[in-house]
Amino acid sequence: MSMGVFPLVVILAIMAGALVFHNLYINKIFRKVKETNDGGFKKEELLTHLELPQGSNFNTFMIASWMLFFVALALFFFQTPGISPWYYFQAIQIASSEFGLIVFGLAVMIVTALAAFSIPKVYRYYIVSRGIKALMVNFALPLLMISIAISIYHGTVYPQASEQSWDLFWILGYVTLVAPLILLITPIVCSLKEVAK
């Protein structure tokens, strides 16, 4: 395993865990309602009744945050040799182009657009407090932009950076990538109490 594979697996495991907990949460509510309801109904009907409007501004921020998260993830793990075994410098024509990073970022956005637009729909099934919304809106995007800036710095100085500064910036870049992810799944994490009951 190279330096970047295990940390990438950790991030993917966090995302998979959030998906599992979301499904547990919905299924538990479905079972509870089914027990107290004599008539038969479908899960789709329950989801319709569970929907809570979170506000257009919040939804827009979350779509932007998830799109930027996928770009930051791709830049951090696939832009620089030494982070993971796969990197976009292997595509020489794109990497050597003046607009290589822009092309790379846009390609990631296009590939992950469906996920970035679909994931924020999950929030409609949770009661998200103003405090949590404020944390998500105020910190997710800035942290992701810091992570992207660090990835660009990595790509610029490689392989000239000293090992000490490389490790420091790698850790900082990873933290500023994971922290927004934790913020973005906070509503699901907060529902764990309900799942556990």
N, C-alpha and C positions, 0 to 999 in steps of 0.2 A: 504493500500500500504506500502510495506517495503521501506527502504532507497534507494534501488537500482532500483526500478521499474520505477519511474518517469524519472530519468536521462537516463535510457535505452530507454524509449519511446521517449525522446528528440532526442537521436542519431538516432533511427529508423525513426523519423519524418524528420530529416535532410536528410537522405538517400532517403526517399520517395519523399521529395521535390525536390531533385536533379534529380530524375528520371522523375518527372512531368515536370520540366523545360526543361530537355533534349528533351522530346517528344514534348513540345510546340515549342521549337526551330526548330526541324526537320519538324514539321507539318507546321510551318509558312513559312519556306523556300519552302516546297513542294507546298503550295498554291500560293506563289509569282511566282514560276517558271511556274506553271500550267496556271496562268493568262496570262503570256507572251508567252506561247507556244501553237501553234494551234493543234499540234499533241498530241495524247494521250500517256502517258507513266506511268510506275509504280513507286511507291516509291522506290523500290529496285534499279531501274536504277539511280534515283537521288542520293541515298546513295553511289552508286559506283562512281559517278562523284564528290561527295563531299569529298571523302577520301583524306586526306593529310598525307603523311608519317611523323611520329614523330621521327623516329630513333630507331634502335634496342636497344640501351642502355637505352633510356627513357622507352621504352615498358617493358624491363626486370625489371627496377626499379619499375615501376608501378604494375606489376604482383606481385613482392615481397612485395611491400608496402600493397597491398590489402590483400594478404595472411596473412601478419603479423598483419594487422588491425583486421581481423576476429579472429585471435588467441588472440590478446590483448583484444578485446571485450569480448571474452568468458572467458578468465582468470580473467578479472576485475569483471565481473558480476556473474560468476558462480563458481569461485574457493573457495570463502570464505563465511562462514555463516555470516549473518548480512548485506551483500551487497544486496542479493536478496533471495527470498524464495527457489530458486533452486540452488544447488551447488553440485560439483562433489564428495565431501566427502561422499555423500549418497551412492556412489559406493565404498564401503569399500575396496574391493579387489584391485581396481585400485589406490585409494587414499593412501593406506598403502604400495603400492609397491615402490621399490627404483626408478623405472622409471615411476611413476605415472604421473608426470607433462609432461614428454616427450610423453607418450601415449595419454594424454589429448590433448596436442598441435597438435600431428600428426592426431588425430581423427578429430579435428576441421579443420585442413588443408584439409583433404580428403573430409569432408562433404562440405566445402565451396570452393573447388578447382574450380568448374565450374564457380561460381560467380567471383572468383579472376582472372580467365583467361578471362572471358567475359567482365567485367566492363572496363578494360583498352582499349578495342576496341572502346569505346565511344570517346576517345580522338582524334581519326582520323577524326572526323567531326568538329573539332574546330581548330582555329588558336591559338596555344599556344606559347606565346612569350618566348624568352630565359630566361628572368627574372623570369617568373612564373615557367618555367621548373626547373630553378636553385633552387628556393624555395622548390618546390615539392621534388626534388631529394635530396637536402642537409638536409632537416629538417624532412620529413615524417618518414623515417626509424629510425633515432635516437630518435625521440619523442616516437615512438611506442615501441622501446626497453626500454625506461625509464618507460613507462606505464606497460610493462610486468614485469620489475624488481620490480616495486612497488607492483604489484599483487602478485608476489612470496613472497615479504616481508610480505604482509598482511597475506598470508596463513601460513607463518612461525611463526609469533608472535601471531596470534589469539589463544585464547582470552586474552592474557597477556598484550597487548598494552594498554596504558592509553587512555582515551577517547579523550584527546586533540591531542595527536600524531596521533591517528587513524583518526580523522577528517582531520588533516593537510595532511596526506598521501593520504587519500581518495580524497580530492580536487585536489591534485597534480596529482594523477593517472588519475582522470577524465579529467583534463585539457590536460594532455599529450595524452589522447585518442581522445578528440574532436578536438584539434588543427590539428593533421594530417588529420583527416576527412575533415575539412574545406579546408586544402591545396589540398587534393586529388580531391575535387569537384570545385576548383577555376576556371578551364576553363569553367565549366557549369555556374557558378555564373557570370562570366565575360560576358557571352552571354545574360544575362538578359536585357541589353540595347537593343540588337537586337530584343528580344522577345517583349519588351515594345513598340518599334517603330511601 
